[in-house]
């Protein structure tokens, strides 16, 4: 049976993943409705600051606590690497979202294109970490 910490970690991951998927859809809207570009930039900015970053911090804290006293084997090392990669690309995305909110219009378009690339990298890494992690939940 998973511990409370494992359960909390998975809940935070699920919430974070949901936010990432919603943001990916949000970022696609201006491709079909260009007049939504400014609203998308503002909404994404506030979702990152108020929802995504706290969830991401919770994932990092619970993940670190779960590692305490564990022996790191190859599978766990790969899980940590994949999860860290997903976190890192998400933090890059947050930095670009913040920069876009403060940028002039031509740079906003360029940053929007870069932001759209991050889920294509982060989601597969997150799924790999999740897959590798399910084998680690104690019975």
Z-matrix of the N, CA and C atoms (Angstrom, degrees):
N
C 1 1.457
C 2 1.535 1 108.94
N 3 1.315 2 116.74 1 130.76
C 4 1.465 3 119.39 2 -179.67
C 5 1.532 4 111.31 3 -63.10
N 6 1.318 5 114.94 4 146.74
C 7 1.462 6 119.56 5 177.20
C 8 1.522 7 109.04 6 -75.61
N 9 1.333 8 115.16 7 168.94
C 10 1.460 9 120.91 8 177.49
C 11 1.534 10 109.55 9 -60.47
N 12 1.326 11 117.02 10 -39.03
C 13 1.463 12 120.88 11 -179.71
C 14 1.529 13 111.33 12 -65.12
N 15 1.343 14 116.53 13 -41.43
C 16 1.475 15 119.71 14 175.77
C 17 1.530 16 110.76 15 -60.67
N 18 1.319 17 115.18 16 -45.25
C 19 1.462 18 120.25 17 -179.12
C 20 1.527 19 110.88 18 -62.42
N 21 1.322 20 116.48 19 -45.53
C 22 1.462 21 120.52 20 178.06
C 23 1.527 22 110.55 21 -61.18
N 24 1.323 23 116.75 22 -42.76
C 25 1.470 24 121.08 23 178.69
C 26 1.534 25 110.52 24 -59.17
N 27 1.318 26 116.70 25 -45.78
C 28 1.476 27 120.40 26 179.82
C 29 1.526 28 112.05 27 -66.76
N 30 1.317 29 117.66 28 -37.08
C 31 1.472 30 120.58 29 177.41
C 32 1.526 31 109.74 30 -63.86
N 33 1.323 32 116.62 31 -44.73
C 34 1.471 33 120.42 32 179.09
C 35 1.525 34 110.98 33 -63.62
N 36 1.335 35 116.90 34 -40.81
C 37 1.471 36 120.39 35 177.59
C 38 1.526 37 110.06 36 -62.29
N 39 1.327 38 116.87 37 -44.32
C 40 1.465 39 120.42 38 -179.72
C 41 1.528 40 110.81 39 -62.51
N 42 1.325 41 117.24 40 -43.22
C 43 1.467 42 120.58 41 178.67
C 44 1.528 43 110.55 42 -64.30
N 45 1.330 44 116.62 43 -44.37
C 46 1.472 45 120.92 44 178.40
C 47 1.529 46 110.20 45 -60.91
N 48 1.327 47 117.12 46 -45.02
C 49 1.471 48 120.69 47 179.65
C 50 1.528 49 110.83 48 -61.66
N 51 1.323 50 116.74 49 -40.49
C 52 1.462 51 119.99 50 177.42
C 53 1.516 52 111.83 51 -61.50
N 54 1.317 53 116.86 52 -42.11
C 55 1.472 54 121.12 53 178.30
C 56 1.529 55 109.95 54 -63.69
N 57 1.333 56 117.20 55 -43.68
C 58 1.469 57 120.85 56 179.74
C 59 1.527 58 110.32 57 -61.06
N 60 1.317 59 117.58 58 -42.95
C 61 1.469 60 120.09 59 180.00
C 62 1.531 61 111.29 60 -65.99
N 63 1.317 62 117.03 61 -41.33
C 64 1.470 63 120.34 62 177.48
C 65 1.531 64 109.92 63 -62.62
N 66 1.320 65 116.99 64 -42.60
C 67 1.470 66 120.20 65 179.14
C 68 1.520 67 111.57 66 -64.92
N 69 1.319 68 117.54 67 -36.68
C 70 1.466 69 120.48 68 177.71
C 71 1.528 70 110.08 69 -62.36
N 72 1.317 71 116.48 70 -43.83
C 73 1.468 72 120.42 71 177.28
C 74 1.529 73 109.97 72 -64.23
N 75 1.315 74 116.50 73 -43.92
C 76 1.464 75 121.41 74 178.47
C 77 1.522 76 111.13 75 -57.26
N 78 1.332 77 116.65 76 -42.01
C 79 1.469 78 120.85 77 -179.63
C 80 1.522 79 112.59 78 -69.02
N 81 1.311 80 117.74 79 -22.72
C 82 1.472 81 120.85 80 178.50
C 83 1.528 82 112.56 81 -79.71
N 84 1.323 83 117.81 82 -23.14
C 85 1.471 84 121.29 83 -176.72
C 86 1.527 85 113.52 84 -55.33
N 87 1.338 86 120.18 85 -46.20
C 88 1.471 87 119.54 86 -178.65
C 89 1.534 88 114.28 87 -64.19
N 90 1.329 89 117.65 88 -16.86
C 91 1.461 90 119.23 89 176.23
C 92 1.526 91 110.65 90 -66.88
N 93 1.332 92 116.38 91 -29.63
C 94 1.462 93 121.87 92 -179.97
C 95 1.531 94 112.29 93 -101.94
N 96 1.328 95 115.62 94 -27.20
C 97 1.466 96 121.11 95 179.67
C 98 1.522 97 108.91 96 -133.15
N 99 1.330 98 118.31 97 83.97
C 100 1.473 99 122.03 98 -175.00
C 101 1.527 100 113.98 99 -55.27
N 102 1.314 101 117.67 100 -26.85
C 103 1.465 102 119.98 101 -179.65
C 104 1.542 103 111.82 102 -67.14
N 105 1.321 104 117.58 103 -11.75
C 106 1.465 105 121.31 104 178.50
C 107 1.527 106 113.29 105 -91.15
N 108 1.317 107 117.84 106 1.25
C 109 1.465 108 120.92 107 -175.58
C 110 1.527 109 112.45 108 -59.89
N 111 1.327 110 117.35 109 -46.25
C 112 1.466 111 119.52 110 -178.93
C 113 1.523 112 111.39 111 -67.47
N 114 1.316 113 117.12 112 -41.29
C 115 1.462 114 120.25 113 178.24
C 116 1.531 115 110.65 114 -64.25
N 117 1.321 116 116.63 115 -40.93
C 118 1.467 117 120.75 116 178.09
C 119 1.519 118 110.56 117 -59.52
N 120 1.326 119 116.39 118 -45.78
C 121 1.467 120 120.43 119 -179.63
C 122 1.526 121 110.64 120 -59.79
N 123 1.305 122 117.19 121 -43.79
C 124 1.468 123 121.01 122 -178.83
C 125 1.524 124 111.66 123 -69.22
N 126 1.337 125 117.01 124 -45.76
C 127 1.466 126 119.99 125 179.27
C 128 1.519 127 110.65 126 -60.91
N 129 1.327 128 117.19 127 -46.33
C 130 1.468 129 120.98 128 -178.21
C 131 1.533 130 109.97 129 -62.05
N 132 1.319 131 116.77 130 -40.97
C 133 1.463 132 121.64 131 178.38
C 134 1.537 133 110.85 132 -56.19
N 135 1.329 134 116.34 133 -51.09
C 136 1.459 135 119.85 134 -176.62
C 137 1.527 136 112.50 135 -70.95
N 138 1.321 137 117.63 136 -35.21
C 139 1.471 138 119.94 137 176.19
C 140 1.525 139 109.75 138 -64.20
N 141 1.330 140 117.37 139 -40.79
C 142 1.464 141 120.15 140 177.69
C 143 1.521 142 111.43 141 -60.76
N 144 1.329 143 116.56 142 -48.15
C 145 1.463 144 119.88 143 -175.76
C 146 1.523 145 113.22 144 -70.05
N 147 1.316 146 117.24 145 -41.74
C 148 1.462 147 120.72 146 -172.14
C 149 1.524 148 114.97 147 -92.94
N 150 1.332 149 117.29 148 -23.92
C 151 1.468 150 119.54 149 -175.42
C 152 1.529 151 111.60 150 -120.44
N 153 1.328 152 116.49 151 -55.49
C 154 1.462 153 119.39 152 -171.17
C 155 1.527 154 113.65 153 -67.39
N 156 1.323 155 117.67 154 -47.14
C 157 1.464 156 119.06 155 -178.94
C 158 1.537 157 112.60 156 -62.29
N 159 1.334 158 119.89 157 -43.17
C 160 1.470 159 117.99 158 175.26
C 161 1.539 160 113.21 159 -61.93
N 162 1.331 161 117.00 160 -39.26
C 163 1.466 162 119.26 161 176.95
C 164 1.525 163 110.76 162 -64.14
N 165 1.308 164 116.18 163 -43.53
C 166 1.464 165 121.26 164 179.78
C 167 1.531 166 110.63 165 -61.56
N 168 1.316 167 116.69 166 -41.24
C 169 1.465 168 120.72 167 176.81
C 170 1.533 169 110.12 168 -62.54
N 171 1.320 170 116.79 169 -41.97
C 172 1.465 171 120.61 170 177.63
C 173 1.517 172 112.34 171 -62.21
N 174 1.332 173 117.11 172 -40.73
C 175 1.473 174 121.39 173 177.23
C 176 1.531 175 109.82 174 -62.40
N 177 1.327 176 116.38 175 -44.44
C 178 1.468 177 119.90 176 -179.66
C 179 1.527 178 112.06 177 -64.64
N 180 1.321 179 116.68 178 -43.09
C 181 1.473 180 120.31 179 -178.92
C 182 1.529 181 110.53 180 -66.15
N 183 1.322 182 117.63 181 -48.57
C 184 1.470 183 119.37 182 -178.49
C 185 1.529 184 110.93 183 -66.86
N 186 1.320 185 116.97 184 -38.16
C 187 1.469 186 120.08 185 177.15
C 188 1.514 187 111.81 186 -62.72
N 189 1.326 188 116.42 187 -41.44
C 190 1.467 189 120.48 188 178.25
C 191 1.532 190 110.74 189 -65.76
N 192 1.319 191 116.54 190 -42.07
C 193 1.469 192 120.10 191 178.36
C 194 1.526 193 111.41 192 -63.68
N 195 1.326 194 116.95 193 -36.14
C 196 1.468 195 120.45 194 178.42
C 197 1.527 196 111.74 195 -66.73
N 198 1.312 197 117.17 196 -25.45
C 199 1.468 198 120.66 197 -179.96
C 200 1.526 199 112.72 198 -79.20
N 201 1.317 200 117.05 199 -19.55
C 202 1.463 201 120.98 200 -175.68
C 203 1.534 202 110.96 201 -55.99
N 204 1.320 203 115.49 202 121.99
C 205 1.456 204 121.16 203 177.24
C 206 1.514 205 115.40 204 78.35
N 207 1.313 206 117.28 205 3.45
C 208 1.475 207 120.70 206 -179.85
C 209 1.521 208 111.17 207 -87.89
N 210 1.293 209 115.65 208 146.00
C 211 1.457 210 120.76 209 170.75
C 212 1.523 211 107.17 210 -85.77
N 213 1.322 212 116.63 211 130.79
C 214 1.463 213 121.02 212 -176.68
C 215 1.525 214 109.09 213 -92.20
N 216 1.335 215 114.87 214 112.28
C 217 1.461 216 119.82 215 174.17
C 218 1.530 217 108.67 216 -98.14
N 219 1.313 218 117.31 217 -176.90
C 220 1.464 219 121.15 218 -176.25
C 221 1.522 220 111.91 219 -61.84
N 222 1.319 221 116.97 220 -43.97
C 223 1.469 222 120.38 221 -179.20
C 224 1.531 223 111.10 222 -62.28
N 225 1.323 224 116.66 223 -44.73
C 226 1.458 225 120.32 224 179.33
C 227 1.529 226 110.73 225 -66.10
N 228 1.321 227 116.87 226 -38.51
C 229 1.476 228 120.19 227 177.83
C 230 1.530 229 110.56 228 -62.13
N 231 1.326 230 117.05 229 -40.81
C 232 1.471 231 120.68 230 177.34
C 233 1.525 232 110.78 231 -65.94
N 234 1.330 233 116.89 232 -39.79
C 235 1.464 234 120.92 233 178.12
C 236 1.520 235 110.36 234 -62.65
N 237 1.327 236 116.20 235 -45.30
C 238 1.465 237 120.56 236 178.99
C 239 1.528 238 110.22 237 -61.93
N 240 1.332 239 116.73 238 -43.01
C 241 1.469 240 120.48 239 179.67
C 242 1.523 241 111.51 240 -63.60
N 243 1.331 242 117.05 241 -45.22
C 244 1.465 243 120.22 242 -179.64
C 245 1.532 244 110.70 243 -66.39
N 246 1.325 245 116.91 244 -44.70
C 247 1.463 246 120.35 245 178.63
C 248 1.522 247 111.43 246 -63.69
N 249 1.319 248 116.97 247 -41.51
C 250 1.467 249 120.99 248 177.64
C 251 1.523 250 111.00 249 -63.96
N 252 1.321 251 116.47 250 -37.48
C 253 1.465 252 120.38 251 176.85
C 254 1.520 253 111.58 252 -63.81
N 255 1.331 254 116.08 253 -42.16
C 256 1.471 255 120.32 254 177.97
C 257 1.525 256 110.50 255 -63.45
N 258 1.326 257 116.70 256 -42.78
C 259 1.466 258 120.89 257 177.75
C 260 1.521 259 110.32 258 -63.35
N 261 1.333 260 116.28 259 -45.66
C 262 1.470 261 120.52 260 -177.58
C 263 1.527 262 111.80 261 -61.47
N 264 1.336 263 117.50 262 -46.19
C 265 1.467 264 119.23 263 -179.03
C 266 1.521 265 109.68 264 -67.48
N 267 1.331 266 117.43 265 -31.83
C 268 1.459 267 119.89 266 176.70
C 269 1.522 268 111.07 267 -67.36
N 270 1.319 269 117.36 268 -38.71
C 271 1.467 270 120.48 269 177.18
C 272 1.528 271 111.24 270 -67.10
N 273 1.327 272 116.97 271 -35.33
C 274 1.466 273 120.44 272 173.85
C 275 1.524 274 109.35 273 -62.16
N 276 1.320 275 115.98 274 -44.51
C 277 1.467 276 120.57 275 178.24
C 278 1.522 277 111.05 276 -59.33
N 279 1.325 278 116.91 277 -44.64
C 280 1.462 279 120.54 278 178.94
C 281 1.535 280 109.88 279 -60.10
N 282 1.319 281 116.81 280 -43.25
C 283 1.470 282 120.07 281 178.83
C 284 1.524 283 110.64 282 -60.54
N 285 1.338 284 117.50 283 -41.41
C 286 1.464 285 120.52 284 178.95
C 287 1.531 286 110.95 285 -68.76
N 288 1.322 287 117.52 286 -36.97
C 289 1.466 288 121.02 287 177.86
C 290 1.531 289 110.05 288 -63.16
N 291 1.319 290 117.16 289 -43.68
C 292 1.465 291 121.28 290 178.34
C 293 1.525 292 110.12 291 -65.03
N 294 1.334 293 116.93 292 -44.72
C 295 1.466 294 120.54 293 178.91
C 296 1.526 295 110.95 294 -61.85
N 297 1.344 296 116.34 295 -39.79
C 298 1.462 297 120.10 296 -179.94
C 299 1.520 298 111.35 297 -63.90
N 300 1.323 299 116.70 298 -38.32
C 301 1.465 300 120.63 299 -178.91
C 302 1.527 301 110.96 300 -62.78
N 303 1.322 302 116.74 301 -27.76
C 304 1.462 303 121.63 302 -177.43
C 305 1.527 304 113.27 303 -100.25
N 306 1.331 305 117.71 304 -4.99
C 307 1.465 306 121.96 305 -172.52
C 308 1.525 307 112.65 306 -88.85
N 309 1.327 308 114.36 307 162.34
C 310 1.465 309 121.49 308 172.65
C 311 1.527 310 109.06 309 -75.11
N 312 1.325 311 116.57 310 162.92
C 313 1.462 312 122.16 311 -173.03
C 314 1.538 313 115.29 312 -52.61
N 315 1.340 314 121.57 313 -48.33
C 316 1.474 315 118.33 314 -178.22
C 317 1.532 316 112.39 315 -60.81
N 318 1.321 317 116.81 316 -39.95
C 319 1.464 318 119.89 317 179.37
C 320 1.526 319 110.69 318 -71.15
N 321 1.315 320 117.72 319 -30.14
C 322 1.469 321 121.11 320 177.57
C 323 1.525 322 110.85 321 -59.96
N 324 1.325 323 116.45 322 -42.01
C 325 1.479 324 119.77 323 179.69
C 326 1.521 325 110.69 324 -63.56
N 327 1.321 326 116.94 325 -43.73
C 328 1.462 327 121.15 326 -179.90
C 329 1.537 328 110.13 327 -63.51
N 330 1.315 329 116.51 328 -45.97
C 331 1.466 330 119.99 329 178.62
C 332 1.528 331 111.52 330 -62.57
N 333 1.318 332 117.57 331 -35.72
C 334 1.466 333 120.71 332 177.82
C 335 1.526 334 110.83 333 -61.30
N 336 1.319 335 116.85 334 -39.82
C 337 1.470 336 120.18 335 177.70
C 338 1.526 337 110.58 336 -64.59
N 339 1.328 338 116.88 337 -41.94
C 340 1.468 339 120.40 338 178.93
C 341 1.521 340 110.65 339 -65.23
N 342 1.323 341 116.09 340 -40.97
C 343 1.467 342 120.82 341 179.41
C 344 1.525 343 110.71 342 -60.16
N 345 1.324 344 117.01 343 -38.91
C 346 1.467 345 121.11 344 179.84
C 347 1.529 346 112.26 345 -64.10
N 348 1.321 347 118.19 346 -23.59
C 349 1.467 348 120.97 347 179.61
C 350 1.529 349 113.00 348 -76.05
N 351 1.317 350 117.14 349 -26.63
C 352 1.461 351 119.06 350 -171.34
C 353 1.533 352 114.44 351 -64.32
N 354 1.334 353 120.37 352 -39.34
C 355 1.475 354 117.52 353 177.40
C 356 1.529 355 112.38 354 -63.93
N 357 1.323 356 117.02 355 -30.17
C 358 1.466 357 120.04 356 179.93
C 359 1.530 358 111.57 357 -65.54
N 360 1.312 359 116.75 358 -24.50
C 361 1.465 360 121.49 359 177.39
C 362 1.530 361 110.26 360 -95.70
N 363 1.318 362 116.56 361 -46.92
C 364 1.464 363 121.23 362 -173.49
C 365 1.516 364 114.67 363 -70.29
N 366 1.324 365 117.51 364 -39.13
C 367 1.470 366 119.46 365 -177.02
C 368 1.528 367 111.77 366 -63.96
N 369 1.347 368 119.99 367 -47.77
C 370 1.472 369 118.08 368 176.84
C 371 1.535 370 113.33 369 -60.68
N 372 1.336 371 117.08 370 -38.40
C 373 1.473 372 119.33 371 177.52
C 374 1.527 373 110.64 372 -64.49
N 375 1.314 374 117.03 373 -42.55
C 376 1.465 375 120.67 374 178.60
C 377 1.525 376 111.87 375 -64.05
N 378 1.321 377 116.67 376 -41.06
C 379 1.469 378 119.82 377 178.26
C 380 1.526 379 111.27 378 -64.82
N 381 1.330 380 117.01 379 -39.34
C 382 1.467 381 120.60 380 176.98
C 383 1.528 382 110.11 381 -62.29
N 384 1.331 383 117.29 382 -45.97
C 385 1.468 384 120.78 383 178.58
C 386 1.524 385 110.55 384 -60.59
N 387 1.316 386 116.60 385 -42.24
C 388 1.464 387 120.46 386 179.71
C 389 1.527 388 111.01 387 -63.54
N 390 1.321 389 116.42 388 -45.75
C 391 1.459 390 121.42 389 178.28
C 392 1.531 391 111.21 390 -59.05
N 393 1.326 392 116.03 391 -46.75
C 394 1.464 393 120.22 392 -179.69
C 395 1.521 394 111.09 393 -68.05
N 396 1.321 395 117.21 394 -30.75
C 397 1.459 396 120.99 395 -178.89
C 398 1.512 397 113.99 396 -73.05
N 399 1.317 398 117.85 397 -29.87
C 400 1.467 399 119.11 398 -177.94
C 401 1.522 400 111.87 399 -63.31
N 402 1.313 401 117.41 400 -28.42
C 403 1.456 402 120.16 401 176.70
C 404 1.519 403 113.11 402 -74.01
N 405 1.343 404 117.62 403 -8.70
C 406 1.459 405 121.91 404 -175.26
C 407 1.525 406 112.64 405 -100.55
N 408 1.316 407 118.23 406 -9.36
C 409 1.461 408 119.90 407 -178.08
C 410 1.539 409 108.48 408 -69.24
N 411 1.322 410 116.45 409 125.62
C 412 1.465 411 117.97 410 -178.58
C 413 1.529 412 111.49 411 -65.49
N 414 1.336 413 116.32 412 147.52
C 415 1.470 414 119.88 413 179.85
C 416 1.514 415 112.17 414 -68.81
